[in-house]
Each structure stands twice: as C-alpha cells, then as structure tokens.
C-alpha cells in the first residue's frame, strides 16, 4: 500500500505546523523534527542539528576532512561530487541555472527552484506572531528570530552571535580581512556580495529608481530609501537592553551595545590596540601607514580623517555652525562653543581630583593646574 501511494501522488499525512503533506508517515515524522526540535542529531563539533543520522554523517565530512572530494582552490572538503561542483562555483562565479522569467541566474538548482516561487506568488509560510508571509521556509525561520531574539550562530573569534549563517559568514570576513568579491568595472574589492552590489550601483550612470514619498529625494537602492524614511517618521524601533536609548538602525544599536559590554573584537595587527568597529580600526591603521588621503584643495594640507578636513575647511570658508543659545557668538568647533557657554552658565565642569577645592571651565586649564599642583606637593614632600 505504502509503495502504491508513491505512484498515484496521494499524500495523506499533513504537517500540523505547516501546509506540507507526505506520502508516508515516517517522512512526516522526520519532517516534524524541524518544528519540534525533538530527536535531532547534534553535531559534536559545532551547534548544527540534523533530522537524521545520515544527514549528520554527511555533514561531519566538513570537520574531519576525510573526503575524496577536496576543492583544488581552497581546503574545503565536500561530502559528494555534486556538493563539490556547487562549491567550485564560488571560485568560478559560474551560475548555470537561469530563470526563464527574469535575468537572474543561480549557482545551484535549489536556488533557482526557490526563486521561481517568487514568480508564482505562493507565500505559504506564515508567521503566527504577525502578518509576515514568505515563499521560503528558511526566510520564515529567520523572521521568527526577530521576535524571539534567538541568535544561534556564534562567532568563534569574538562574542558576537547571529540569527543566520550567511550573516555569520559575512561577519567572519571582518576578522580575516579577506575581500574576495571584486568589481568588474574598477579595482575595488569587497568582503561580501552585498557590499559589492551596493558599490556597483555607483557605476550605473546615476540611475535612482527609489523615491522618498515625503521629500522626493531619490536613491539607487531600496534599502537606502527605507533607511532614509526613518528621518521623516522618527521611528526608533531598536532599543538598548541596558539603558533607555533607542535607535533607527540595528547596526547602530549593535555599535552602541559595545559601550556597555566593552567588546572590542577588531584588533590592530601592529600595536594590538582593539576597537569596537571595523571602521575605527581602518581609521587607526592610517596612523601607522602615515596616509593622508584627504587633501585640502585650497592650501594642499593633508588629513587622515575626513572629520579633521571638514573642521579645517572652516578656516577657509569662515563658516561658524555652532551658535551660542545665550548670545550672538558663533564658533567653528563644538568644543569652543562648550567652553564659551560656561561663561554664561558659570558651570565649572573640570574639578581637580588632587586638591578637591578648585574647578575649571576648560580641560586645558585643569591640565595646567594639575602640573602646578603636583610640583607643589612634590616640593613639600622634599622639604
């Protein structure tokens, strides 16, 4: 009876969690493990879990390297010839599976099959916590983690964790500094394909298809437009769990969290100084190299940082963007404004920690006092 079902395509066993149906009871039971997480086979070398022992054994090849199908370009071990061929497309950039409905192509047949569901408009995977629906079950699983805050994929080089494997893989490239994705129109290289795609848009002749409904500003990509919309809505959906600060973007929140956790995963290979953000490390490395890439077009002076260049340009333009709220004075730098404001408020922000009697309006006044205070105490000890 069970074998006959396979010919007539009858699938009487339906999953109670999703719409999938199966021709045999045992295949339904195996599938149910995806939802219940009960009875999964745990990999002893990483956190991955599998529905069957056969799938676990198949996966173990990536750890043991005991495989006849080794990549000739890198040290990747594949479990089968098919998997090796799929892996090789990372190096060859070959995408043999072309969609017949749009220009997109894929390196794997499964990738093309998943893409075709978009054209068919079938969104059978629905979130039970909100109205989100998607074509792919993997997208639904990733979406549910936005509700549960689950981050099962952990970086082995720093404390960060991620909801998806591709997010972890992109993050790992920040540790290796590998930039395998090269632009075919210029010499720039990037750590991941998403950064490359964002860059390639700049070669597209200035086409800006995505328009803001509030101010008519145009953007080259949809994510750029969506990020801009928060300027108008004022929505800050990402809240810090340590304090009351809220943020427009999740990556801004992540950077802020490191102030609380004191994480500094990005280390300078020259002096071992560590930083919370890769952008900070990049700026720091310019100090060692002596590079001054930002040059003033008026006087020819070079700067390491664009922020220093912007401050310098106010000398030439005469711009004074920092206005005093108490009088008509204006200043080229925010620090000068803060020092000036103390004249009005009479606040003394910088107390001396050595004598606890004197406080100063500006830090340079405190520094000068500390030197004098220290030398007086030294002379008293000598006497």
N, C-alpha and C positions, 0 to 999 in steps of 0.2 A: 504493500500500500504506500509506504514511505517513498519508494523509488518511483512509483507511478505518478506521484504528485509532481515530481521534477519535470515530467513531460507535459503535463496539462497546465503548468504555471499557476496552480492554485496555491495560495499562501494563507493558510487558515490561522496561523499563530501571529497575533498582533502584539506589539510592544505597548505596555500601559503608560509609558512615559513619552513616547513619540509616535509618529504615524507609520513607522516601518512594520512590514509584515514578513513572515518567514514560512518556508515550506516545511521545515522540521522543527520540532520542539527544542532539540539540543542547540540549534543555531540561535533560536530566540534566547535560550538561557545564557549562551555565550555573549550575545549582544547586550543583555540586561546588565552585565558587569560594568558596561560603560556608564550606566546611570547610578547603580547602587554602590559601585566601587568595592563590592564584596567578592572575595575569591580571586582577586587579581594576583598575577605572578610578579613579585617585586625583583627588580634587578639589584644584585648585591653591590654593584659598583657605582650606581647613580640612582636618582629618585624616580626613574621611569617605571611604569607598571604596564602589564600586558594582560590581555584577556586569556591567553593560552600559553602553555609552557613552550609550544613550538615557536610562537612569536618571540618569547623571551630568548630562546636559544639562538634564533635568527639575529636578534639584537646584540647578543653577547659577543659576536664577532667584532663589533666596533671597539670593544675593550681588549679582547685577547689578541687581536691582530692575526689570529690563526685562520687565514683565508687565502684561497687561491686567486682571489680577485682583488689585487692591490693596485691602487692608482699609480701610474708611472710618473705623474707630475708632483704629487704630494704623498704623504704617508697614510692616506685614507684607506681603510680596509672595508670592502663591500661584502655583503652576505651572498650575493649572486651576480651573475654576469649582467642581468638587467639593471640591478642597482648600481653596478659599476658604470654602465653606459649612461645612466641618468646622472651620476656624479660627474662624469667627464664633461658633461655639458656646461658645468660651472667654469671649466677652463676654456673650452672651445667656444662658449657663448652660443652654441647651436640650439635653435628652437624649432624642432622638426614638426611639431603638431600645430597646424594653422587653423584658426577659427574661420569657417566659411561664411560667417555673418558680419565680421568686423576684421580689422587688420591685425588683431592681437594673435600672438603665437606663444607656444609653451614648450618647455624642455621635456615635460612629462605628459603622458596620455591622461593621467588622473587630473592634472592641472587644466587641460583642455576640457575634460568632462565637467569639472566643477564650474568652469567659466560658462559653459553652454547653459547651465541652469539659470544664469542671469538673463539670457535672451528668452528663455521660456517663461520667465516671470514667476517661477514657482518658489515661494518662500514658506516652506513647510516647517521650518524650525523656529518656534516662537518662544519668547521669554515669558515665564509665568509671573515675573515681578513687574514688568512694564509692557508696553505695546511693541517692543522691538521684535522684528521678524527678519529672517535671513535665509538665503539659499543654502548656506553651508553650515553643517553641524559644528564644525571647528570654530566658526565665527560666533555661533551662539555660546559655546563654552567660554570663549574669550570674553564675550559680552557679560556673561553671568558673573565673571570675576570682578567686573566693575561694581557689582552690588555687594559681593561677598568680601572684596578686597584681598582675595587669595592671590598669592604670588609664589607658585610652587617651583619656579625655575631660578635657582640661586647661582650667582657668580662665585667661582672658586677662588678668585683673586681679590675680591673686596666684598663688603657686606651686602651689596645690592641684590635685589631679587625682582623677578619679572613675571607677568601673567602669561606670557607666550614665549615659545622657544626662539622665534625669529627676533623678538626684542632682546633676548639674552645674547643671541649670536651677534647682533649689531653692536651691543654693548661691549662684548669681548674684544672687538676690533679696536676699541679705545685704549685697551691695555697693550695690544701688540703694535699699535701704530701702523698696521697694515692697511694699505689703500689699493685694493685690487680692482676697483671699478674706474676705468679711465674714460675720459670724454673723447669722442671721436672727432671733435671739432677744435679742440685745443689740448694743451699738455696737462691740464689739471686732472688729479686723481682723487678718489673718494673712498671712504671706508665701507659704504653700503650703496645699494642701487637707488635707494630713496633720495639720498643726498645728490647722487649723480643726476637723477631725473629732475630734481629741483634746479640744479645748475644748468642742465641742457635747455631748459625753458628760456634762459637768458640769450641763447643763440637763435631763438625762434623768430627774430625780427621784430621783437617788441609787441607781439600779439597778446592782448589782455582780454580774455573772454569773460572773466568773472567780475561782476559789477556789484558794488555795495548799494543796497536799497535805501540807505539813509543819506549818504553823501555823494553818491555816484562815482566814488573812487573805484578804479579798475585794478584787477590783479591777474597775474598769469596763471595761478593755480587756485583750486577751490579751498585747500587748507589755509592759504594765505588770506583769502577773503573771509573765511569763517573766523580765523583768529582776529582779524580786524573788527568784526562785528561786535566783539565784546567792548570795544571802545565806546560804542553807542549805547549798548544795553546796560553796561555797568555790572554785568553778571560776573560773579566770582564764585564759581562752583567748587573750587578746590580749597579745602580748609585744613589748616595745620592742626595736628592732634596734640601738639604741645602748648600752643598758645592760640589766641583768637584771630590770628592773621588769616586772610583768605586771598586767593589768587585766581587770576583769569586763566592761566595755563598750568597744566600738570607738571611740565618740566620746570617752571618757576617755583612751584611748591617743592619739588624734589631738591632743588638747589637750596631753598630756604631750610628744609629739614636738616640739612647737613650742619647748619649753625647749631642745632640742638644736639645732634648725635656726634658732632665733632669728626665726622668721617672725612677723610682726605685720601681718596684712593688713587689719585693721579700724582705719581712721584717723578721728580726731575732726576734723570739718569746721571747728571753731572754733580749736583750738590746734595741730592737726596731730599730736598725740600718738597713737601707734599701739598697738594691743592685739592679743593672740593670739586672743581670743574675743569674739564679739559681745556676750555678756552683760557682759563687763568694760567694753566701750565704752558700753553702755547705762548702767551704774552711773556711769561717768566723766561722761557728759553731764549727769547730775543735779547735778554740782558747778557746771557753768556756769549751769544754769537756776535753781539755788537751791532746787529742790524738796525738801521733806522729807515724803515720803508716809507714812512710818511714824511714828505718833504714840502716845506712852505714854498709856494710859487712866487712869493713876494721877495723874500730875503734869502731863500735857499737853505734855511736851517732844517735839520732832520730830526725826526722824533720816532721813538719806538712805539708809542701809543697814540691812537687817534684822539683820545680824550685830551692828551697834552697838546697835540696840534691845534685842537679846537680852542683851547684856552689861549694859546699863543696867537692865533689869528685875531683875537680881540684887541691885541696891541695895534694891529694894522687897521682894523675896521672901526676901532673906537667903541665897539658895542659894549654896553653895560646892562646885561639882562637881569641882574639881581637888585631889586628895588627895596629900599627900606620902608617898612609899613608905618614908621613914626614920622619920617621927614622925607624930603625930596631927593636924598642921596641915592646914588646907584653905583653898582660895583661890577667889575669884570669877573670876579670869582666869588663863589658862595662863602668861602672861608673869611674873606674880607668883610662880607655883609654880616656874618655872625659876630665878628669882633666889634664891628661898628654898632650893632644892635645893643650890645652890653652897655653902651654909653647911655641909652635911653632906659633900659630895664634895671640898671645898677646891679645886675647879677654878676657874681664872681664865680665862674664855672670851675676854676682850677685851683683847689686848695693844696697847700704844701703838706705832705704826709709826714715830714720830719719834725716840724715845729707846731703844726696844728693850730697856728694862730693867724696865719696870713693866707689870703686867697687872691687870685689874679684873674683878670678879664681874658687874657690870651695865654696860650700854652707856651709861647716863646718867652713871655715874662716869667712864668713859673720855672721853666728850664734855667733861665739866667739866675733866678733866686736860689734854686737848689744847689747850683755850683757854689754860690757865695755862702749859703747856709752850711754846706758840707765842709768848706775850707775853714769857717769859723769854729765849728765843732772840733775839727782836727787840731787846730791851734790850741784850743782849750785843753784837749787831752795831753798834748805835748807839754804844756805848761804844768 
